[in-house]
């Protein structure tokens, strides 16, 4: 059952806990929120907490931040 809660290991090695509700992804570890604008296939446009717009691609349990050149591991 997918509850929207997940643990994420960020590219800096830190573990974060996320909760996704609708098009909002909340990082419960630092209180930030990323807005997911839309998706096509395994790609999605996002607005990050700093206001920048980026593209993410999810393949298996890896989420690649294409504009930043890093990745997150979804647990």
N, C-alpha and C positions, 0 to 999 in steps of 0.2 A: 504494500500500500504506500503510495506516494503522498506524504503529508505536506510537502513543500519545504520541510526542514532538511538541511544537509550540511555535512562538514566539508570544508574545502581547504586544501593545502595550497597556499598562494606561491608564486614564483620566488618570493623572498624566504620561503621555508616556514612561514608562520601559519598556524592552523586557525581558521575562521569558522564561524557557525552562521549559516545563511537561512533565511526564510523567504520564500517567494510567494507573493499573493498577487494574483492577476498579472499586471505588467510592472510590478514593483518588486525589486530584490533587495531585501534588508540584510545588512551585515550586522548581526547581533553582537559581534565582538567589539566593533568600534562605533556602532550607531549610524553608519553611513547608508545611503540608499541609492541604488542604481535603477534607472527606469529603462525597461526593455520596450523599445518602440515597435518592433515588428520582426518577423522572421520569414525567411524563404529557405526551405530545406533545413540544413543544419547551421545556417548563418543567421545572425540577428544583429540589428542595430541597437545600440544602447547609449543612454546619456549617463555619464559617470557623475559622481558627487561633485567634482570640480567644474562641471558644466561642459566638459569636452564630449564630443560624439565619437563613438567608435564602432568597430565591427568585431563581433565575436563568432567563432566557429566552434561547435561542440562535436567532437568525434569520440564516441565511447564515453569514457569517464574523464576526458581531457577537454578543457575549455580554453581555446587559443584566443588571445587578444591580438588580433592581426595588426592593429594600428600601433600597439605598444611593443610588439615583438616578444611577448612573454606568454605564459600559460598558467592555468590553475588545474589542480587535480581534484576532481569531484569524488568524494567518498560516500 
